[in-house]
Each structure stands twice: as C-alpha cells, then as structure tokens.
Amino acid sequence: MAKLRTFLTVLLLSALASTTFTTTASAETAPTSGWNNWSCRPSTAHPEPVVLVHGMGANHWDNFLTLAPTLRANGYCVYSQTYGKTLLGGLAGGLAPMADSAAELSTFVDHVRAATGAAKVDIVGHSEGTTVPAYYMKYLGGGAKVNDFVGFGSNFKGTTLNGLATLAEALKLQGLLTGVGCGACTDYLPGSAFLAKLNDGPVAVPGPTYTSIVTRYDTVVTPYTSGLLAPAPNVTNIVLQDKCGLDSAGHLGLAIDPNIAQLVLNRLDPEGSKPFRCRPFTTLGI
C-alpha cells in the first residue's frame, strides 16, 4: 500500500504539472506588448480594463501569451498577475486555497481600477481562473466591480481529474497534496466545503454578465458540464463545438485557440462584434 500511495502521489503531481505551460521566461517578467502597462488608459470604445486570471499550475505569463497580445491589439488595457503561489513560487500559481486566491484577486482588481481610473473591470479567466473570480464576485464584493466576465475551460462544480482526485480521496492523499502546497486541489474535489459554498444558490450574481465557454473534449474538468452556469438573464453558456464543430481543443489548448479568442472578443464587446468564423483547430486532446 505504501508503494501504491507513493506511485499515485507522483501521478497526481505529474497531472498537476501537466497543466503548466513550458516556461520560456521568468513568470514575473513584464511583457513588452502593452500588457501590464500601468500607464494605459481605457478608451471610450473599451472603458473597462481586462484582468486575466490563469489556471491551476499555470502563471500569468505563460497562460496568456496568445490571448493577452490579442486583446491589447484590439484596444484593451490588459493586466494579469500570478496568484495563489505556494512552494513552487511564481512558476506554478493557483495552488493556494481558492478563497485566499479570490482575496488576492480582489486586491489586484482594486489596484487596476485605481491605476486606470476605471470604475469596473472585465475579467477573462481560464480553468481555475473562472472558479476564483466566481467566488470573488459572489462573496468578496466583486459583483459591483466587474462588468463582463468571460471564462473558458470553466469549472464551478469541481472535477475528478479523470478519477485521480476521487482516488486520492479514497486513499486519504488530500492532506499530502495540501502539504506540498495545493490547497486548491482539495477545494476542487466534488463535495468540498469551498464548492458547497460557491454553489449555495446560483454561482452567478446579478450585475455582471457571465459567459462560460466549455469544450466537450475537456479531460481535465470532468465532466465538462461542471463549467455550465445555471440559466439566468445575465448568463450565456457556450459549448465550443456548438459554435465550431471543427474545433477539438482540449482543456489546455483553449488558451491558444483562435476560436476562443474570437468568442472572448465578441463577448467583451457585443456591439462591435464581428461574424464568428469557425477555424479548424485541434490540440490532440490536450
């Protein structure tokens, strides 16, 4: 049993590590494309700065190397930070307990608002970058500070991580995962106290508009329907393949998917949206 637990621990940590994009520069290096430009002032066309929120095990640099410059090129002030750091530092964020990460996000949003003079921000998040903002908007006053929220690879009800998390629970490995600095892993287990609180009543609160985009090929958020929000006037759920049947991107691939970029841009600016053009795209299930 001891050998089995050791093997499963390594397997679980490997699965977590696979969610981290290859690091080509320091996670805290400031990009040079106008992203995290604290002198940027929102335009009349795009009055809300965009705050990007990365996924579990990722960092703010790698997760948005494609999407952040795209948003900036379309006239948005764009900001991000690596939140939820633990023993792995800035190379792999989003590992701290998610309630703590939501408090970090709250502070960062206020910093962006103060720097730009904007009353509200838009939030775009990937994976855990949807769960943490949802908690922030519901419980930490973010509903009054966010205009549009767009999430992809969304997760509001937890995940079995293809059964690994369920197996970890059965073998009492959650404490070990938390010990190496992954409180968010425990939070994502179906039935956790965090998820119970998040889903106590509708996840979406009145005020912001919510768009949640999921892919049927998601093998990290399982089932992918964990990313669908309860119907409400301010909620739009999108299954990617309903928009583009030629797109078979998995969970990680969404971050570099041109179809996701189109959907994000159109949801942030419905009045200025362009006709959606489905582009064949695959990341071979990744």
C-alpha positions in Angstrom: 0.0 0.0 0.0 2.9 2.4 0.8 4.3 1.9 -2.7 0.9 2.3 -4.3 0.4 5.6 -2.4 3.8 6.8 -3.5 3.1 6.0 -7.1 -0.3 7.7 -7.0 1.2 10.8 -5.4 3.7 11.1 -8.2 1.0 10.5 -10.7 -1.2 13.2 -9.2 1.6 15.7 -9.1 2.5 14.9 -12.7 -1.1 15.5 -13.7 -0.9 18.9 -11.9 2.4 19.8 -13.5 1.0 19.0 -17.0 -1.3 22.0 -16.6 1.7 24.3 -16.5 2.8 25.7 -19.9 6.5 25.5 -20.7 8.3 28.5 -19.2 10.4 30.4 -21.6 11.0 33.4 -19.4 10.6 34.3 -15.8 7.0 34.1 -14.7 7.2 37.6 -13.3 8.9 39.2 -16.3 6.8 42.1 -17.6 5.7 41.6 -21.2 6.6 44.3 -23.7 3.4 44.3 -25.8 1.5 46.8 -23.7 0.3 44.0 -21.4 0.6 45.1 -17.8 1.2 48.7 -18.9 0.2 50.7 -15.8 0.1 53.9 -17.8 -2.5 52.5 -20.1 -5.8 54.4 -20.0 -9.0 52.7 -21.2 -10.6 54.1 -24.4 -14.2 55.2 -24.8 -14.7 52.1 -27.0 -13.3 49.8 -24.3 -13.8 51.6 -21.0 -13.2 48.6 -18.8 -9.6 47.2 -18.5 -9.3 43.5 -18.8 -8.0 41.4 -15.9 -6.8 37.9 -17.0 -6.9 35.1 -14.4 -4.8 32.0 -15.2 -5.5 28.3 -14.4 -4.2 25.9 -11.8 -0.5 25.2 -12.0 0.0 27.9 -14.6 1.2 31.5 -14.3 0.0 34.8 -15.7 2.8 34.9 -18.4 2.5 31.5 -20.0 -1.2 31.1 -19.8 -2.0 34.3 -21.8 1.0 34.5 -24.3 -1.6 34.4 -27.1 -4.7 36.0 -25.7 -3.2 39.0 -23.9 -1.5 40.5 -27.0 -4.7 39.8 -29.0 -6.7 41.8 -26.5 -4.2 44.6 -26.4 -4.1 44.7 -30.2 -7.9 45.2 -30.1 -7.6 48.3 -27.9 -7.9 46.9 -24.4 -5.8 47.8 -21.4 -4.8 44.3 -20.2 -3.5 43.2 -16.8 -2.6 39.9 -15.0 -0.7 38.5 -12.1 0.3 35.1 -10.8 -1.9 34.4 -7.8 -2.0 31.5 -5.4 1.7 31.0 -5.1 3.0 28.3 -2.7 6.2 26.3 -2.5 6.7 26.4 -6.3 6.7 30.2 -6.4 5.7 32.1 -9.5 6.3 29.3 -12.0 3.2 27.5 -10.9 0.4 29.6 -9.3 -3.2 28.9 -8.4 -2.2 26.2 -5.9 -3.2 28.0 -2.7 -6.7 27.6 -1.2 -9.1 29.3 -3.7 -10.7 31.6 -1.1 -7.3 33.0 -0.4 -6.7 33.4 -4.2 -10.0 35.2 -4.5 -8.9 37.7 -1.9 -5.7 38.2 -3.9 -7.8 38.9 -7.0 -9.8 41.4 -5.1 -6.7 43.4 -4.2 -5.4 43.2 -7.7 -8.7 44.4 -9.3 -8.7 47.4 -6.9 -5.1 48.1 -8.0 -6.1 48.0 -11.7 -9.1 50.2 -11.0 -7.0 52.8 -9.1 -4.3 52.8 -11.8 -6.6 53.2 -14.8 -9.3 55.3 -13.2 -11.9 52.7 -14.3 -15.0 52.1 -12.1 -15.2 48.5 -13.2 -13.1 45.8 -15.0 -13.8 42.9 -17.3 -12.4 39.5 -16.2 -11.3 36.8 -18.6 -10.3 33.5 -17.0 -9.1 30.0 -17.9 -9.9 26.9 -15.8 -9.4 27.9 -12.1 -9.3 31.4 -13.5 -13.1 31.0 -13.7 -13.7 29.5 -10.3 -11.7 32.1 -8.3 -13.4 35.1 -10.0 -16.8 33.5 -9.4 -16.1 33.3 -5.7 -14.8 36.8 -5.7 -17.9 38.2 -7.4 -20.2 36.3 -5.2 -18.6 36.7 -1.8 -16.0 39.5 -1.8 -17.9 42.3 -3.4 -16.6 41.7 -6.9 -20.1 41.8 -8.4 -20.1 45.6 -8.1 -16.6 45.9 -9.7 -16.9 43.6 -12.7 -18.8 44.5 -15.9 -18.2 41.4 -18.1 -16.9 38.0 -17.1 -15.8 35.5 -19.7 -14.4 32.1 -18.8 -13.2 29.2 -20.8 -12.4 25.7 -19.6 -14.7 26.8 -16.8 -15.2 24.8 -13.6 -17.8 25.7 -11.0 -18.7 22.3 -9.6 -15.3 20.6 -9.3 -13.6 17.8 -11.2 -12.5 14.3 -10.7 -9.3 15.0 -12.8 -10.2 11.8 -14.7 -10.8 10.0 -11.4 -7.4 10.8 -9.8 -8.9 13.2 -7.3 -11.5 10.7 -6.3 -8.8 8.1 -5.9 -6.8 10.5 -3.8 -9.7 11.0 -1.5 -10.2 7.2 -1.2 -6.6 6.8 -0.2 -6.5 9.8 2.1 -4.0 11.7 0.0 -5.6 15.1 0.2 -3.5 16.1 3.2 -0.3 15.2 1.3 -1.3 17.3 -1.6 -2.2 20.2 0.7 1.2 19.7 2.4 3.1 20.3 -0.8 1.2 23.5 -1.4 -2.0 22.6 -3.3 -5.0 23.7 -1.2 -6.8 24.3 -4.5 -6.6 20.6 -5.3 -8.7 19.8 -2.2 -11.1 22.7 -3.0 -11.7 21.1 -6.4 -12.8 17.7 -5.0 -16.6 17.3 -5.6 -18.3 18.0 -2.3 -15.6 20.2 -0.8 -16.6 22.9 1.6 -15.4 25.5 -0.9 -17.6 24.2 -3.7 -20.5 23.8 -1.4 -20.3 27.5 -0.5 -19.8 28.6 -4.1 -22.8 26.6 -5.2 -25.0 27.6 -2.3 -27.6 29.3 -4.6 -26.7 30.4 -8.1 -23.0 31.0 -8.8 -23.7 34.0 -11.0 -24.8 37.1 -9.1 -26.9 40.0 -10.5 -24.9 42.8 -12.1 -22.0 41.4 -14.2 -22.7 39.5 -17.4 -21.3 35.9 -17.3 -20.1 34.0 -20.3 -18.9 30.4 -19.8 -17.2 28.5 -22.6 -16.6 24.8 -22.3 -15.2 22.1 -24.7 -16.6 18.6 -25.0 -13.0 17.4 -25.3 -12.0 18.5 -21.8 -10.2 15.8 -19.9 -9.1 18.0 -17.0 -12.5 19.3 -16.0 -14.5 16.1 -15.9 -17.3 16.2 -16.6 -17.0 19.3 -18.8 -20.6 20.3 -17.8 -19.1 21.4 -14.5 -18.4 24.6 -16.3 -22.0 25.4 -17.2 -23.8 28.0 -15.1 -27.5 27.9 -14.1 -29.7 29.8 -16.6 -30.2 33.4 -15.8 -30.8 36.7 -17.8 -27.1 37.7 -17.4 -25.7 34.2 -18.2 -24.6 32.8 -21.5 -23.2 29.2 -21.7 -21.3 28.2 -24.9 -20.2 24.7 -25.8 -17.4 25.3 -28.2 -18.3 22.6 -30.6 -21.8 24.0 -31.0 -20.1 27.1 -32.5 -17.4 25.3 -34.3 -17.7 21.5 -35.0 -14.2 21.6 -36.5 -12.6 22.5 -33.1 -11.5 19.6 -30.9 -9.3 21.6 -28.5 -8.9 20.1 -25.0 -8.6 21.9 -21.8 -5.1 23.4 -22.2 -5.5 24.1 -25.9 -8.2 26.6 -25.2 -5.6 29.1 -24.2 -4.2 29.3 -27.7 -7.4 28.6 -29.7 -8.2 31.2 -32.3 -11.9 30.4 -31.9 -11.8 31.1 -28.2 -10.1 34.4 -28.9 -12.9 35.3 -31.3 -15.6 34.4 -28.8 -13.9 36.3 -26.0 -13.6 39.5 -28.1 -17.2 39.3 -29.2 -18.5 38.7 -25.7 -16.5 41.6 -24.3 -17.9 43.9 -27.0 -21.2 42.6 -28.3 -22.0 45.9 -30.2 -18.7 45.8 -32.0 -18.6 42.0 -32.5 -17.6 40.5 -35.8 -19.2 37.5 -37.5 -17.8 34.3 -36.0 -15.7 32.3 -38.4 -15.1 28.7 -37.4 -11.5 27.7 -37.8 -10.4 24.1 -37.8 -8.3 23.6 -34.6 -7.0 20.7 -32.5 -4.6 20.1 -29.8 -4.9 16.3 -29.9 -7.0 16.2 -26.8 -4.6 18.3 -24.7 
